[in-house]
Amino acid sequence: MWPDQTQWRLSNVGVALLVISLAAGGGAMAVTDSRAPLAAGGLVGLYFLFSIRVADQWEKVAVLRFGRFRGLRGPGLFHMVPIVDKLSRYVDQRVRVSNVSAESTLTRDTVPVNVDAIVFWMVWDAEKSILEVQDFTQAITMSAQTALRESIGRHELHQMVAEREMLGQELQRILDEKTTAWGITVQSVEIRDVQIPLALQDAMSREAQAERERRARIILGTAETEIAEKFGQAALTYQNNPVAMHLRAMNMLYEAIKEKGAMVIVPSSAVETMGLGGMLGTASMGGMKTQ
């Protein structure tokens, strides 16, 4: 027997013809006062019930006559000879989704991971899918699970976490090469989740934090180096230009004493060298006027 055998999948059209035949036979029996029309109507109705089948728009079904393939039927209404003909399973040609998981599989760097993936596939040749493989749904699932485990073993953990799309494309290529002979194409494979042990997650978190701290220290050291270089350039400028040095000192001193209540102690040598006496007096007078 075929897997998921749908030999007894009756159609609404066949049921309606059975009812009509029985009704016609009953009417004829009432007119002729004989049970023969009712029996004939019942036999004709049973024939229609088992011979008239319907396949949906997305379905195909194979007809076998005495065990030999006679052709595909569907979509729509079709006829078969009861007892002589046998139907295979109805093949759904829409895009299907299969969940695949690999638990406790070792990566290339010997890290146990649990990986969940989704496989999108469809039957493009119903005849091959019926005649070449017994149960293509189970075959797709098992092949995808095996390919997923093999792919995990060929990649390291950081590749699986950072390059999920690449891993999915590799699985899609491997599966499509195997299923093309069955009349099935694998459209895409998406890696949904990659789970690693909690202890390893903590270690990776600490490693990432240490890496961020290292980068922060490097940035801080680079900033200090740049500041030192700028100070060195400024020192050379002030060394060759004393006036600029005095003006800068006066500006800094002015910024310090212009606020109320500020007290600045300046060496007398600096006052005499930069001529700050007049400026300090002016600033003091200005402060008294504002008060």
C-alpha positions in Angstrom: 0.0 0.0 0.0 1.1 3.6 -0.6 1.9 5.7 2.4 -0.9 8.1 3.3 -3.2 6.1 1.0 -6.2 8.1 -0.1 -7.9 5.3 -2.0 -11.1 6.0 -0.1 -11.1 9.8 -0.4 -14.7 10.3 -1.8 -15.8 13.4 -3.7 -18.9 15.5 -3.1 -19.8 15.0 -6.8 -19.8 11.2 -6.3 -21.9 11.4 -3.2 -24.4 13.7 -5.0 -24.7 11.2 -7.9 -25.3 8.4 -5.5 -28.2 10.3 -3.9 -29.6 11.2 -7.3 -29.4 7.6 -8.5 -31.1 6.3 -5.3 -33.8 8.9 -5.7 -34.4 8.0 -9.3 -34.5 4.3 -8.5 -36.9 5.0 -5.7 -39.2 6.9 -8.0 -39.1 4.2 -10.6 -39.8 1.6 -7.9 -42.9 3.6 -6.8 -44.2 3.7 -10.4 -43.4 0.1 -11.5 -44.0 -1.4 -8.0 -40.7 -3.3 -8.4 -37.5 -3.2 -6.5 -35.3 -3.7 -9.5 -35.0 0.0 -10.4 -34.0 0.8 -6.8 -31.3 -1.9 -6.9 -30.1 -0.7 -10.3 -30.0 2.9 -9.1 -28.1 1.9 -6.1 -25.5 0.0 -8.2 -25.1 3.0 -10.6 -24.8 5.4 -7.6 -22.1 3.2 -6.0 -20.2 3.1 -9.2 -20.3 6.9 -9.5 -19.4 7.2 -5.8 -16.1 5.3 -6.2 -15.3 6.3 -9.8 -15.8 10.1 -9.8 -13.0 11.9 -7.9 -11.9 15.5 -7.5 -8.4 16.9 -7.0 -7.9 20.4 -5.7 -6.1 23.0 -7.7 -2.7 22.4 -6.1 -3.0 18.6 -6.2 -1.9 15.7 -8.5 -2.6 12.0 -8.2 -1.3 9.0 -10.0 -3.7 6.3 -11.4 -2.4 2.7 -11.4 -4.2 0.1 -13.5 -3.5 -3.4 -12.3 -0.4 -2.0 -10.7 1.0 -0.2 -13.7 1.3 3.6 -14.0 -1.4 5.1 -16.3 -0.8 8.7 -15.8 -1.5 11.7 -13.5 -4.9 13.2 -12.9 -5.9 16.6 -11.6 -6.6 19.3 -10.8 -10.3 19.1 -11.1 -12.8 16.3 -11.8 -11.5 12.9 -13.1 -12.7 9.3 -13.6 -11.3 6.0 -12.5 -12.5 2.4 -12.8 -13.2 0.9 -9.4 -11.3 -2.3 -8.5 -9.3 -2.1 -11.7 -7.7 1.3 -11.0 -5.9 2.4 -7.8 -5.0 5.9 -6.8 -1.7 6.9 -5.2 -1.5 9.6 -2.5 -2.6 13.0 -3.5 0.5 15.1 -4.0 0.4 18.7 -2.7 2.5 20.9 -5.1 2.4 24.0 -2.9 5.5 25.2 -1.0 5.8 23.3 2.2 7.7 24.0 5.4 9.6 21.4 7.5 11.2 21.9 10.9 14.6 20.3 11.3 16.6 20.2 14.5 20.0 18.9 15.5 20.6 18.4 19.3 24.0 18.2 21.0 25.9 18.2 17.8 29.6 19.0 18.0 31.0 21.8 15.9 34.4 21.8 14.3 35.9 23.3 17.5 34.2 20.6 19.6 31.4 22.8 21.0 28.0 21.1 21.6 25.2 23.1 20.0 21.5 22.7 19.4 20.4 24.0 16.0 16.9 24.6 14.7 16.3 25.1 11.0 13.4 25.6 8.6 13.3 23.9 5.1 11.1 25.4 2.4 10.5 22.9 -0.4 8.0 21.9 -3.1 7.2 19.1 -5.5 7.8 20.2 -9.1 7.4 16.7 -10.7 4.5 14.7 -9.1 5.3 11.6 -11.2 8.8 11.3 -9.9 7.8 12.0 -6.3 5.3 9.2 -6.4 7.3 6.6 -8.3 10.9 7.3 -7.2 10.5 7.6 -3.4 8.1 5.8 -1.0 7.5 8.7 1.4 9.1 11.9 0.2 8.0 13.9 3.2 9.9 11.7 5.6 12.8 11.5 3.1 13.1 15.3 3.1 13.0 15.6 6.8 15.6 12.8 7.4 17.9 14.1 4.7 17.7 17.7 6.0 18.5 16.5 9.5 21.6 14.5 8.3 22.8 17.4 6.2 22.4 19.8 9.1 24.5 17.6 11.4 27.2 17.2 8.8 27.3 21.0 8.1 27.6 21.7 11.8 30.6 19.4 12.1 32.4 21.3 9.3 32.0 24.8 10.8 33.2 26.5 13.9 30.9 28.1 16.5 31.6 31.7 15.5 30.8 30.9 11.9 27.5 29.4 12.8 26.5 32.3 14.9 27.7 35.1 12.6 27.1 33.5 9.2 23.7 31.8 9.4 22.8 32.8 5.9 25.9 31.1 4.5 25.1 28.0 6.4 21.5 27.9 5.1 22.7 28.4 1.5 25.1 25.4 1.9 22.3 23.2 3.3 20.0 24.3 0.5 22.6 23.3 -2.1 23.3 19.9 -0.5 19.6 19.0 -0.2 18.6 20.3 -3.6 21.2 18.0 -5.3 19.8 15.0 -3.5 16.1 15.7 -4.0 16.1 16.8 -7.6 16.0 13.1 -8.7 12.7 12.8 -6.6 11.0 15.6 -8.4 11.4 17.9 -5.4 13.3 21.2 -5.1 14.5 22.8 -1.9 13.9 26.5 -2.3 15.7 27.7 0.9 16.9 26.7 4.3 16.8 29.2 7.2 18.7 28.7 10.5 16.2 29.7 13.1 18.2 29.3 16.3 21.7 28.3 17.5 21.8 27.3 21.2 25.0 26.8 23.1 25.6 25.7 26.8 25.0 28.3 29.5 28.6 28.0 30.8 30.0 28.7 27.4 27.6 31.7 27.1 29.0 33.2 30.3 32.6 32.6 29.1 31.8 34.3 25.8 30.1 37.2 27.6 33.2 37.7 29.7 35.4 37.5 26.7 33.4 40.1 24.9 33.5 42.4 27.9 37.3 42.0 28.2 37.6 42.8 24.5 35.5 46.0 24.9 37.6 47.1 27.8 40.8 46.5 25.8 39.5 48.6 23.0 38.5 51.4 25.4 42.0 51.4 26.9 43.6 51.6 23.4 41.3 54.5 22.5 42.2 56.3 25.7 45.9 55.7 25.1 45.6 57.0 21.5 43.9 60.1 22.8 46.6 60.8 25.4 49.3 60.4 22.7 47.5 62.8 20.4 47.1 65.3 23.3 50.8 65.0 24.2 51.8 65.7 20.5 49.6 68.8 20.4 51.1 70.0 23.7 54.5 69.5 22.3 53.7 71.5 19.2 52.2 74.3 21.4 55.4 74.3 23.5 57.6 74.8 20.4 55.3 77.7 19.3 55.5 79.4 22.7 59.2 78.8 23.0 59.9 80.7 19.8 57.3 83.4 20.5 57.3 84.8 24.1 54.6 87.3 23.3 52.2 84.6 22.4 53.1 82.8 25.7 52.4 86.0 27.6 49.1 86.6 25.9 48.0 83.0 26.6 48.9 83.4 30.2 47.1 86.7 30.5 44.0 85.1 28.9 44.1 82.2 31.3 44.5 84.5 34.3 41.7 86.7 33.1 39.4 83.7 32.7 40.3 82.7 36.3 39.7 86.1 38.0 36.6 87.3 36.1 34.3 85.2 38.2 33.1 86.7 41.5 34.9 85.4 44.6 37.8 83.9 42.6 41.2 84.2 44.1 44.4 83.6 42.1 47.8 83.6 43.5 50.4 84.7 41.0 54.2 84.9 41.6 55.5 88.4 41.6 58.0 87.4 38.9 55.1 86.5 36.6 53.4 89.9 37.3 56.6 91.8 36.4 57.4 89.7 33.4 54.0 89.9 31.8 53.1 93.4 33.0 50.0 92.1 34.8 49.9 94.9 37.4 47.8 97.2 35.3 45.5 94.4 34.2 44.9 93.2 37.7 44.1 96.7 38.9 41.7 97.2 36.1 40.0 93.9 36.8 39.7 94.8 40.5 38.1 98.1 39.7 35.7 96.5 37.3 34.7 94.0 40.1 34.1 96.9 42.5 31.9 98.7 40.0 29.8 95.7 39.4 29.3 95.4 43.1 
